[in-house]
Amino acid sequence: MFRLLARFAEHDLDQWDNWRLNTSHGPVYVNVSRALGPGWQDEMFTPVWPLLTRFTEADRGDASGG
């Protein structure tokens, strides 16, 4: 997932993109942006790319992603 998202951010993201994912628990809203929103700080985000060891397939016990 992070590899695909990094590719999207590198090649397709201009300024921002907003997505809604309909799930069985209700909608999930995703905002992808090249700028921090008001009140947000860089330290509030977990770096995920380049891929951290804890996110590799070999470290997951199952495919749930949780």
C-alpha positions in Angstrom: 0.0 0.0 0.0 2.7 2.5 0.9 4.6 1.7 -2.3 1.5 2.5 -4.4 0.8 5.7 -2.3 4.4 6.9 -2.7 4.1 6.3 -6.5 0.9 8.3 -6.6 2.4 11.1 -4.6 5.5 11.2 -6.8 3.8 11.0 -10.2 0.2 12.0 -10.0 -0.4 14.3 -7.0 -0.4 18.0 -8.0 -1.5 19.9 -4.8 -4.1 17.8 -3.1 -6.6 15.0 -3.5 -9.6 14.1 -1.4 -11.1 10.6 -1.3 -14.1 8.9 0.4 -13.9 5.2 1.1 -17.3 3.6 1.9 -16.8 0.9 4.5 -19.1 -1.3 6.5 -18.4 1.0 9.5 -19.3 4.1 7.5 -17.3 6.5 5.3 -13.6 7.1 5.7 -12.3 10.4 4.5 -8.7 10.7 3.2 -7.0 13.9 2.4 -3.6 13.7 0.5 -1.8 17.1 0.3 1.6 18.6 -0.4 1.1 21.1 2.4 0.3 20.8 6.1 -3.2 21.9 7.1 -3.8 24.6 9.7 -2.8 23.5 13.2 -0.9 20.4 12.0 2.8 19.9 12.6 5.3 17.7 10.7 6.0 15.8 14.0 2.4 14.6 14.2 3.0 12.3 11.2 4.6 8.8 11.1 7.1 8.5 8.3 6.2 5.5 6.1 8.4 6.0 3.0 11.0 4.9 2.3 9.4 1.8 3.7 10.1 1.1 7.4 11.0 -2.4 8.5 7.8 -2.7 10.6 5.7 -2.3 7.4 7.4 -5.0 5.3 5.5 -8.2 4.4 7.9 -10.4 6.3 7.1 -8.7 9.6 3.3 -9.1 9.3 1.7 -12.2 10.8 -1.2 -11.9 8.4 -2.6 -9.9 5.5 -4.9 -7.8 7.7 -2.5 -4.8 7.7 -3.3 -4.1 11.3 
